[in-house]
């Protein structure tokens, strides 16, 4: 079987599985055609975020091949509200120029 190296992809867990560790993920592989009619090469079923976190690096593809994951990084990205509720201090200032030094409004 021919070994194909795919480009790396960055996907948030909310988009991937709605932050549910045991929700099934379906990974599909397509061959790109210039005319826009892309052909499905295969897909992987029964993969969850939990199995991805367990560092299992090989998954079967429905058409007899195997999908090898070379590198997996799971990083936590904090939201703005998490910083605020965590104790981050924010100073907010507003200034209004009434001198008309910038010209007519």
N, C-alpha and C positions, 0 to 999 in steps of 0.2 A: 504494500500500500504506500502511496506517495505521501510524504510528510509535508504538511503545509503549515507555515508559521503565520498566524493572524496578528493583526495590529492589537496593541493593548487598548483596553476600554476602561473608562472610569464611570461607574454608575453608583448612585446613592441607594442606600438600602430601602429608603421609602419608595423610590421608583422601582426597585427590583422586586421587593416582596412586601411592601407596606409595613416594614419593620417587624414582620412576624417571622421568627427563626424557623419554624417548621412548615411554612407555606411553600408549596412546590414551585419551582422555577423551571421554565422551559427555555433552553438555549437552542436557537436555530442557526444553521450555517447556510449561507447563500453564495452562489457564484455570480458575480456581477457581469452583466452584459451591457454593451454600449447602447443597445436599443431600448433599455429600460425594463426588459422582461427578464428579471433575475430568476435563476433556477435554484431551488432548494437542494442542498447537498446532503443534509441530514439534520437531526436534532437530538438533544439529550433530554430525557424526562426524569422525573423522580429525583431531582437535585433540590436541596434546601440550603438555606444560608447556614444551617447547623452543619451539614456535611461539608460545605465549603470551608467553614472554620476549623473542621477537624483535620485539615491538611491532607485530605485524600486528593491526590493529584491526577487520577486517571478515571475517566467516566466513559461508559459505552455509548456509541452513537447508533441510532436505529438501523442504519444501513450497513452494519458490520464493522465499522471503524471504531477508533478510540479517540477520545478527546483528552489531551494531556494539558493540565494547567501548569505553566512554568513558574508563575509568580503570583501570589495573592497578598495584597495589603489591605487590611481593614483598619481604617482610621476614623476616629471620632471627630466630627466637626461641630463645634458648639454654635448655637444660634445667638443672635443678639440678646434675646431675652434671658438666656442662660447666663450671659455675662452680667446683665443688670441684676438679676435675682441672686447672683453669686456674690454681689457686693461691689461691683464696679461702679465707681462714682462718675457721674456725667455732669459737666457744667454746660449750661446753655445760655448764650447771650444774644440779645437782639439790639441792633442799632438802627435808628432811623435818621436819615440826613434831611433836615428841614431847611438847609441853607440854600438850596437850589444851585449849588456849585457845580453840579453835573449837567446843568442845562435844563431845558423844559422837560417836564415829565411826559 
